[in-house]
Amino acid sequence: MSEKEQDQKQQPAASGGDSGANLGIDKKWIQLTTIVLVAIGLALYIREPYERLQAETPKMAVVDMDALVRAAAAGAGAKGRVSTVVEDANAFAKSAKAEVTQLTDAGYVVVNPGHLIGWPAEMDRTQEIATRLGVDMRLANLEEKERGARIQQLLDQSTGKKP
């Protein structure tokens, strides 16, 4: 072997050459590992503020107070106790306020659907509250004429009159 060939063989080893090649590690493998580790670190860094934001976002409950009041008023009229209308209205208002307070204490923001464009059905708590208050929500959706006829029908049933 000539002196020139020996110098060429010894030169990479003497200068340090490609240390990855000497160890049997491919540069592409190192680059790929570095990219994966950076991506994982970035994902963990981004995930923390997102989770904190979701934890701080208040829950919402939709309660149609207008419909509750209409149904309660129609139901009170059906009971036929005109002398206690004011007392019944005050008791209903107090009970409805207690229901809303219970939701807000549980961390909910309570909104009336008249101020919303759309919402998921599971957010609507109107029927749940109506059940606890003993209000028949079917009376809320009746037109004025139908509501009067329904109230008269309920009155007739309670007094024993036949239509």
N, CA, C and O of each residue as an XYZ file, in Angstrom:
652
protein
N       0.834     -1.169      0.000
C       0.000      0.000      0.000
C       0.884      1.239      0.000
O       1.907      1.312      0.681
N       0.451      2.187     -0.778
C       1.264      3.392     -0.878
C       1.031      4.276      0.336
O       0.075      4.113      1.093
N       1.913      5.177      0.475
C       1.850      6.099      1.606
C       0.603      6.986      1.522
O       0.031      7.335      2.554
N       0.180      7.351      0.329
C      -0.982      8.196      0.125
C      -2.258      7.471      0.563
O      -3.124      8.078      1.193
N      -2.380      6.182      0.236
C      -3.554      5.412      0.614
C      -3.644      5.257      2.125
O      -4.732      5.297      2.699
N      -2.482      5.078      2.770
C      -2.474      4.944      4.232
C      -2.889      6.255      4.896
O      -3.574      6.237      5.918
N      -2.490      7.374      4.337
C      -2.867      8.676      4.890
C      -4.382      8.908      4.772
O      -5.007      9.459      5.678
N      -4.955      8.481      3.646
C      -6.387      8.659      3.447
C      -7.194      7.803      4.430
O      -8.235      8.245      4.916
N      -6.735      6.604      4.724
C      -7.423      5.741      5.667
C      -7.298      6.267      7.091
O      -8.239      6.142      7.874
N      -6.189      6.835      7.430
C      -5.955      7.308      8.793
C      -6.528      8.700      9.020
O      -6.804      9.067     10.162
N      -6.710      9.469      7.982
C      -7.158     10.851      8.112
C      -8.534     10.969      8.776
O      -8.652     11.779      9.695
N      -9.585     10.232      8.392
C     -10.863     10.381      9.082
C     -10.763     10.025     10.557
O     -11.384     10.692     11.385
N     -10.025      9.025     10.904
C      -9.898      8.634     12.294
C      -9.118      9.658     13.078
O      -9.428      9.901     14.244
N      -8.148     10.249     12.496
C      -7.312     11.216     13.192
C      -8.048     12.533     13.408
O      -7.869     13.188     14.434
N      -8.871     12.917     12.445
C      -9.560     14.207     12.571
C     -10.874     14.097     13.332
O     -11.538     15.114     13.534
N     -11.260     12.950     13.745
C     -12.518     12.769     14.471
C     -13.603     12.346     13.521
O     -14.526     11.644     13.934
N     -13.537     12.737     12.274
C     -14.459     12.330     11.225
C     -15.915     12.350     11.666
O     -16.352     13.279     12.346
N     -16.646     11.352     11.289
C     -18.071     11.220     11.606
C     -18.205     10.303     12.803
O     -18.153      9.082     12.659
N     -18.379     10.880     13.989
C     -18.432     10.066     15.204
C     -19.648      9.153     15.204
O     -19.582      8.058     15.763
N     -20.796      9.581     14.575
C     -21.970      8.727     14.492
C     -21.689      7.485     13.675
O     -22.155      6.395     14.007
N     -20.933      7.646     12.614
C     -20.613      6.495     11.771
C     -19.698      5.543     12.526
O     -19.806      4.327     12.369
N     -18.800      6.079     13.341
C     -17.894      5.234     14.107
C     -18.644      4.455     15.185
O     -18.249      3.342     15.534
N     -19.735      5.040     15.721
C     -20.504      4.365     16.760
C     -21.600      3.484     16.173
O     -22.217      2.707     16.903
N     -21.852      3.585     14.893
C     -22.880      2.795     14.248
C     -24.267      3.434     14.341
O     -25.271      2.750     14.136
N     -24.340      4.747     14.649
C     -25.618      5.449     14.763
C     -25.822      6.279     13.512
O     -24.938      7.035     13.108
N     -26.973      6.139     12.905
C     -27.294      6.864     11.685
C     -27.738      8.286     12.037
O     -28.483      8.470     13.000
N     -27.296      9.292     11.280
C     -27.672     10.686     11.535
C     -29.178     10.888     11.396
O     -29.760     11.668     12.150
N     -29.814     10.213     10.463
C     -31.254     10.343     10.279
C     -32.010      9.854     11.506
O     -33.038     10.429     11.865
N     -31.536      8.844     12.131
C     -32.149      8.299     13.347
C     -32.071      9.322     14.475
O     -33.033      9.500     15.221
N     -30.937      9.987     14.600
C     -30.757     11.025     15.627
C     -31.692     12.203     15.343
O     -32.323     12.731     16.259
N     -31.780     12.615     14.072
C     -32.658     13.718     13.714
C     -34.117     13.375     13.985
O     -34.862     14.197     14.519
N     -34.524     12.172     13.621
C     -35.892     11.732     13.850
C     -36.227     11.703     15.342
O     -37.301     12.146     15.751
N     -35.319     11.188     16.138
C     -35.522     11.146     17.591
C     -35.638     12.556     18.157
O     -36.486     12.816     19.011
N     -34.797     13.460     17.689
C     -34.841     14.850     18.153
C     -36.178     15.499     17.791
O     -36.775     16.188     18.619
N     -36.647     15.285     16.573
C     -37.927     15.863     16.135
C     -39.074     15.326     16.978
O     -39.953     16.088     17.382
N     -39.079     14.021     17.247
C     -40.144     13.418     18.054
C     -40.131     13.985     19.466
O     -41.188     14.306     20.010
N     -38.955     14.114     20.066
C     -38.866     14.651     21.429
C     -39.313     16.115     21.486
O     -39.981     16.517     22.439
N     -38.959     16.905     20.492
C     -39.390     18.300     20.449
C     -40.905     18.373     20.284
O     -41.552     19.202     20.924
N     -41.484     17.515     19.431
C     -42.940     17.509     19.227
C     -43.672     17.127     20.508
O     -44.692     17.735     20.833
N     -43.179     16.142     21.236
C     -43.806     15.741     22.508
C     -43.723     16.872     23.517
O     -44.704     17.166     24.201
N     -42.572     17.503     23.618
C     -42.416     18.630     24.542
C     -43.337     19.780     24.198
O     -43.918     20.395     25.092
N     -43.481     20.082     22.912
C     -44.366     21.153     22.475
C     -45.826     20.816     22.779
O     -46.585     21.676     23.226
N     -46.213     19.574     22.538
C     -47.595     19.155     22.825
C     -47.901     19.280     24.316
O     -48.982     19.737     24.688
N     -46.973     18.884     25.157
C     -47.181     19.001     26.605
C     -47.248     20.463     27.033
O     -48.028     20.817     27.917
N     -46.443     21.302     26.416
C     -46.419     22.723     26.744
C     -47.736     23.389     26.349
O     -48.253     24.223     27.092
N     -48.280     23.031     25.194
C     -49.528     23.630     24.710
C     -50.731     23.083     25.463
O     -51.692     23.820     25.685
N     -50.712     21.826     25.860
C     -51.856     21.182     26.499
C     -52.196     21.800     27.861
O     -53.374     21.910     28.199
N     -51.212     22.198     28.633
C     -51.467     22.704     29.985
C     -52.356     23.943     30.013
O     -53.336     23.953     30.759
N     -52.062     24.997     29.234
C     -52.969     26.160     29.259
C     -54.365     25.838     28.738
O     -55.349     26.397     29.224
N     -54.463     24.946     27.757
C     -55.767     24.561     27.211
C     -56.601     23.867     28.284
O     -57.785     24.167     28.431
N     -56.001     22.944     29.036
C     -56.728     22.256     30.105
C     -57.119     23.230     31.206
O     -58.210     23.119     31.764
N     -56.259     24.171     31.525
C     -56.566     25.167     32.552
C     -57.731     26.042     32.096
O     -58.599     26.379     32.901
N     -57.761     26.417     30.808
C     -58.848     27.227     30.274
C     -60.166     26.475     30.346
O     -61.189     27.058     30.705
N     -60.161     25.191     30.011
C     -61.388     24.402     30.090
C     -61.866     24.269     31.528
O     -63.071     24.296     31.779
N     -60.953     24.126     32.467
C     -61.339     23.996     33.876
C     -61.946     25.299     34.401
O     -62.797     25.272     35.290
N     -61.511     26.438     33.856
C     -61.995     27.733     34.333
C     -63.273     28.178     33.622
O     -63.921     29.119     34.079
N     -63.653     27.532     32.520
C     -64.851     27.906     31.786
C     -66.084     27.471     32.577
O     -66.219     26.292     32.904
N     -66.990     28.408     32.888
C     -68.165     28.028     33.689
C     -69.131     27.150     32.906
O     -69.213     27.231     31.680
N     -69.857     26.313     33.629
C     -70.900     25.489     33.031
C     -72.130     26.377     32.851
O     -72.315     27.356     33.574
N     -72.961     26.024     31.884
C     -74.163     26.814     31.634
C     -75.404     25.953     31.765
O     -75.404     24.774     31.410
N     -76.460     26.559     32.280
C     -77.764     25.905     32.391
C     -78.798     26.845     31.780
O     -78.818     28.040     32.074
N     -79.648     26.295     30.937
C     -80.707     27.070     30.304
C     -82.000     26.799     31.073
O     -82.408     25.649     31.234
N     -82.632     27.865     31.540
C     -83.904     27.742     32.267
C     -84.875     28.754     31.658
O     -84.648     29.963     31.711
N     -85.953     28.239     31.085
C     -86.965     29.100     30.469
C     -87.923     29.579     31.558
O     -88.976     28.983     31.785
N     -87.537     30.665     32.224
C     -88.341     31.198     33.323
C     -89.682     31.736     32.827
O     -90.678     31.672     33.547
N     -89.713     32.261     31.609
C     -90.978     32.763     31.059
C     -91.996     31.634     30.957
O     -93.148     31.788     31.363
N     -91.565     30.501     30.415
C     -92.459     29.347     30.278
C     -92.856     28.801     31.645
O     -94.004     28.405     31.848
N     -91.912     28.779     32.581
C     -92.230     28.317     33.942
C     -93.302     29.197     34.574
O     -94.239     28.695     35.195
N     -93.163     30.504     34.413
C     -94.141     31.431     34.997
C     -95.502     31.266     34.322
O     -96.528     31.240     35.001
N     -95.519     31.153     32.977
C     -96.795     30.959     32.274
C     -97.480     29.680     32.743
O     -98.680     29.675     33.016
N     -96.710     28.593     32.834
C     -97.284     27.310     33.250
C     -97.749     27.366     34.703
O     -98.807     26.832     35.037
N     -96.969     28.005     35.559
C     -97.356     28.104     36.975
C     -98.615     28.954     37.126
O     -99.496     28.635     37.925
N     -98.694     30.033     36.356
C     -99.878     30.900     36.427
C    -101.110     30.150     35.934
O    -102.180     30.244     36.537
N    -100.963     29.404     34.838
C    -102.091     28.631     34.317
C    -102.482     27.543     35.312
O    -103.667     27.267     35.498
N    -101.506     26.938     35.939
C    -101.785     25.910     36.940
C    -102.451     26.481     38.171
O    -103.334     25.848     38.749
N    -102.037     27.673     38.581
C    -102.656     28.318     39.743
C    -104.097     28.703     39.433
O    -104.976     28.590     40.287
N    -104.335     29.159     38.202
C    -105.701     29.497     37.795
C    -106.582     28.259     37.760
O    -107.781     28.329     38.026
N    -105.977     27.127     37.431
C    -106.740     25.883     37.360
C    -107.142     25.391     38.745
O    -108.108     24.640     38.881
N    -106.416     25.805     39.760
C    -106.748     25.368     41.123
C    -107.981     26.103     41.639
O    -108.646     25.639     42.566
N    -108.282     27.247     41.037
C    -109.506     27.969     41.370
C    -109.459     28.693     42.702
O    -110.508     29.046     43.242
N    -108.296     28.919     43.235
C    -108.199     29.626     44.520
C    -107.758     31.057     44.267
O    -106.578     31.385     44.388
N    -108.693     31.888     43.923
C    -108.387     33.285     43.607
C    -107.863     34.026     44.831
O    -107.028     34.919     44.690
N    -108.323     33.686     46.003
C    -107.922     34.399     47.213
C    -106.447     34.210     47.539
O    -105.866     35.035     48.245
N    -105.836     33.156     47.047
C    -104.435     32.907     47.384
C    -103.488     33.111     46.201
O    -102.350     32.643     46.241
N    -103.931     33.790     45.167
C    -103.100     33.982     43.973
C    -101.799     34.702     44.320
O    -100.725     34.291     43.882
N    -101.895     35.770     45.103
C    -100.690     36.525     45.468
C     -99.759     35.664     46.310
O     -98.546     35.672     46.100
N    -100.312     34.931     47.249
C     -99.486     34.055     48.083
C     -98.834     32.961     47.245
O     -97.658     32.651     47.433
N     -99.599     32.373     46.316
C     -99.059     31.337     45.434
C     -97.950     31.905     44.548
O     -96.924     31.259     44.333
N     -98.168     33.132     44.031
C     -97.165     33.764     43.168
C     -95.883     34.028     43.948
O     -94.787     33.801     43.437
N     -96.014     34.503     45.170
C     -94.825     34.758     46.001
C     -94.099     33.462     46.345
O     -92.870     33.404     46.324
N     -94.863     32.435     46.658
C     -94.243     31.138     46.977
C     -93.525     30.569     45.758
O     -92.429     30.020     45.875
N     -94.157     30.704     44.569
C     -93.519     30.221     43.349
C     -92.231     30.994     43.070
O     -91.208     30.396     42.738
N     -92.279     32.318     43.203
C     -91.103     33.152     42.954
C     -89.956     32.766     43.892
O     -88.801     32.680     43.476
N     -90.296     32.535     45.164
C     -89.275     32.149     46.139
C     -88.673     30.780     45.792
O     -87.460     30.592     45.879
N     -89.515     29.840     45.406
C     -89.040     28.499     45.048
C     -88.191     28.531     43.776
O     -87.158     27.865     43.695
N     -88.632     29.309     42.785
C     -87.883     29.420     41.528
C     -86.518     30.050     41.775
O     -85.514     29.627     41.202
N     -86.493     31.070     42.636
C     -85.215     31.722     42.962
C     -84.286     30.740     43.679
O     -83.079     30.738     43.437
N     -84.838     29.919     44.547
C     -84.029     28.921     45.258
C     -83.441     27.904     44.279
O     -82.301     27.470     44.444
N     -84.217     27.522     43.261
C     -83.726     26.576     42.247
C     -82.565     27.187     41.457
O     -81.560     26.521     41.209
N     -82.707     28.445     41.068
C     -81.649     29.123     40.319
C     -80.413     29.289     41.203
O     -79.288     29.103     40.739
N     -80.613     29.634     42.455
C     -79.491     29.778     43.388
C     -78.755     28.459     43.565
O     -77.528     28.433     43.664
N     -79.500     27.377     43.605
C     -78.891     26.050     43.723
C     -77.981     25.774     42.512
O     -76.885     25.236     42.671
N     -78.426     26.136     41.331
C     -77.600     25.945     40.130
C     -76.365     26.837     40.157
O     -75.266     26.382     39.838
N     -76.534     28.105     40.535
C     -75.377     29.003     40.559
C     -74.376     28.589     41.633
O     -73.167     28.716     41.439
N     -74.870     28.099     42.756
C     -73.965     27.608     43.797
C     -73.175     26.383     43.328
O     -72.067     26.131     43.801
N     -73.757     25.627     42.396
C     -73.073     24.450     41.846
C     -72.107     24.841     40.721
O     -71.484     23.970     40.114
N     -71.977     26.148     40.437
C     -71.022     26.611     39.438
C     -71.595     26.854     38.059
O     -70.841     27.006     37.098
N     -72.917     26.894     37.941
C     -73.547     27.111     36.643
C     -73.855     28.590     36.434
O     -74.166     29.312     37.381
N     -73.764     29.024     35.188
C     -74.286     30.317     34.761
C     -75.665     30.003     34.211
O     -75.787     29.195     33.290
N     -76.699     30.618     34.750
C     -78.077     30.330     34.349
C     -78.528     31.402     33.365
O     -78.442     32.597     33.650
N     -79.010     30.962     32.200
C     -79.456     31.902     31.171
C     -80.862     31.538     30.707
O     -81.271     30.378     30.753
N     -81.591     32.561     30.257
C     -82.929     32.384     29.703
C     -82.770     32.112     28.206
O     -81.989     32.805     27.554
N     -83.478     31.133     27.635
C     -83.285     30.809     26.221
C     -83.673     31.928     25.264
O     -83.302     31.887     24.090
N     -84.408     32.923     25.740
C     -84.756     34.052     24.893
C     -83.539     34.850     24.460
O     -83.625     35.657     23.535
N     -82.411     34.636     25.114
C     -81.188     35.361     24.803
C     -80.180     34.485     24.065
O     -79.040     34.899     23.850
N     -80.585     33.296     23.683
C     -79.682     32.361     23.009
C     -80.182     32.039     21.615
O     -81.379     32.102     21.337
N     -79.255     31.696     20.752
C     -79.625     31.283     19.403
C     -79.841     29.779     19.363
O     -80.759     29.302     18.696
N     -79.021     29.043     20.058
C     -79.138     27.591     20.105
C     -78.337     27.042     21.272
O     -77.421     27.695     21.772
N     -78.687     25.849     21.699
C     -77.995     25.208     22.823
C     -78.270     23.714     22.779
O     -79.290     23.285     22.239
N     -77.370     22.921     23.342
C     -77.609     21.471     23.409
C     -78.740     21.163     24.385
O     -78.908     21.859     25.387
N     -79.506     20.130     24.095
C     -80.669     19.773     24.917
C     -80.278     19.468     26.362
O     -81.044     19.752     27.282
N     -79.097     18.894     26.569
C     -78.704     18.544     27.945
C     -78.437     19.768     28.819
O     -78.321     19.637     30.038
N     -78.339     20.947     28.223
C     -78.160     22.168     29.015
C     -79.485     22.699     29.550
O     -79.498     23.482     30.500
N     -80.595     22.283     28.954
C     -81.906     22.809     29.340
C     -82.374     22.141     30.632
O     -82.597     20.931     30.667
N     -82.519     22.925     31.676
C     -82.939     22.427     32.990
C     -84.365     22.817     33.334
O     -84.790     22.641     34.476
N     -85.114     23.343     32.373
C     -86.458     23.847     32.638
C     -87.391     22.756     33.150
O     -88.057     22.941     34.169
N     -87.448     21.629     32.462
C     -88.358     20.550     32.864
C     -87.981     19.989     34.234
O     -88.851     19.668     35.043
N     -86.696     19.878     34.482
C     -86.214     19.377     35.779
C     -86.696     20.287     36.919
O     -87.164     19.807     37.952
N     -86.575     21.582     36.720
C     -87.023     22.535     37.743
C     -88.551     22.520     37.852
O     -89.094     22.577     38.956
N     -89.242     22.445     36.718
C     -90.708     22.405     36.736
C     -91.207     21.196     37.517
O     -92.175     21.297     38.271
N     -90.556     20.069     37.342
C     -90.957     18.858     38.073
C     -90.795     19.062     39.570
O     -91.673     18.694     40.350
N     -89.668     19.651     39.972
C     -89.443     19.879     41.414
C     -90.422     20.900     41.981
O     -90.794     20.824     43.152
N     -90.839     21.858     41.151
C     -91.783     22.880     41.622
C     -93.241     22.450     41.461
O     -94.148     23.146     41.918
N     -93.467     21.314     40.817
C     -94.835     20.836     40.620
C     -95.584     21.608     39.550
O     -96.794     21.801     39.663
N     -94.892     22.048     38.521
C     -95.495     22.832     37.453
C     -95.660     21.945     36.215
O     -94.727     21.246     35.818
N     -96.849     21.978     35.610
C     -97.120     21.223     34.389
C     -96.718     22.095     33.198
O     -97.411     23.053     32.858
N     -95.597     21.755     32.574
C     -95.071     22.579     31.483
C     -95.943     22.534     30.228
O     -95.788     23.384     29.352
N     -96.843     21.577     30.122
C     -97.737     21.547     28.966
C     -98.611     22.790     28.927
O     -99.021     23.220     27.848
N     -98.902     23.374     30.081
C     -99.741     24.578     30.137
C     -99.010     25.809     29.605
O     -99.653     26.785     29.221
N     -97.680     25.778     29.577
C     -96.918     26.948     29.139
C     -97.023     27.174     27.639
O     -96.910     28.312     27.181
N     -97.232     26.135     26.879
C     -97.224     26.255     25.424
C     -98.601     26.426     24.813
O     -98.734     26.495     23.591
N     -99.610     26.493     25.636
C    -100.960     26.699     25.117
C    -101.159     28.167     24.744
O    -100.619     29.062     25.392
N    -101.930     28.396     23.706
C    -102.297     29.767     23.349
C    -103.258     30.286     24.420
O    -103.815     29.501     25.187
N    -103.452     31.593     24.471
C    -104.280     32.209     25.506
C    -105.680     31.597     25.548
O    -106.190     31.297     26.628
N    -106.304     31.409     24.384
C    -107.643     30.851     24.329
C    -107.643     29.401     24.831
O    -108.509     28.997     25.606
N    -106.646     28.628     24.368
C    -106.548     27.233     24.791
C    -106.258     27.138     26.294
O    -106.767     26.254     26.983
N    -105.425     28.072     26.787
C    -105.077     28.068     28.206
C    -106.326     28.307     29.050
O    -106.534     27.642     30.065
N    -107.161     29.265     28.622
C    -108.403     29.539     29.342
C    -109.334     28.334     29.342
O    -109.950     28.016     30.360
N    -109.434     27.661     28.190
C    -110.288     26.475     28.095
C    -109.740     25.344     28.963
O    -110.501     24.625     29.610
N    -108.438     25.195     28.970
C    -107.816     24.143     29.785
C    -108.016     24.440     31.273
O    -108.293     23.532     32.056
N    -107.879     25.679     31.652
C    -108.097     26.052     33.051
C    -109.553     25.778     33.436
O    -109.829     25.255     34.516
N    -110.472     26.132     32.552
C    -111.889     25.876     32.831
C    -112.145     24.379     32.963
O    -112.900     23.951     33.837
N    -111.526     23.590     32.107
C    -111.675     22.138     32.163
C    -111.156     21.593     33.498
O    -111.798     20.746     34.120
N    -109.999     22.079     33.928
C    -109.441     21.630     35.203
C    -110.320     22.067     36.376
O    -110.494     21.329     37.346
N    -110.876     23.290     36.268
C    -111.780     23.767     37.312
C    -113.022     22.883     37.393
O    -113.462     22.511     38.480
N    -113.578     22.554     36.229
C    -114.766     21.715     36.187
C    -114.464     20.331     36.780
O    -115.296     19.764     37.488
N    -113.292     19.799     36.494
C    -112.916     18.501     37.050
C    -112.782     18.560     38.565
O    -113.196     17.644     39.276
N    -112.191     19.667     39.054
C    -111.990     19.765     40.493
C    -113.286     20.004     41.266
O    -113.395     19.623     42.432
N    -114.274     20.638     40.615
C    -115.554     20.900     41.289
C    -116.582     19.809     41.017
O    -117.649     19.802     41.630
N    -116.280     18.898     40.117
C    -117.175     17.804     39.820
C    -118.177     18.117     38.721
O    -119.057     17.302     38.444
N    -118.064     19.279     38.090
C    -118.967     19.630     36.988
C    -118.585     18.833     35.756
O    -117.414     18.522     35.536
N    -119.571     18.512     34.971
C    -119.312     17.824     33.701
C    -119.423     18.847     32.589
O    -120.332     19.676     32.587
N    -118.491     18.789     31.637
C    -118.504     19.794     30.548
C    -119.690     19.643     29.633
O    -119.836     20.408     28.680
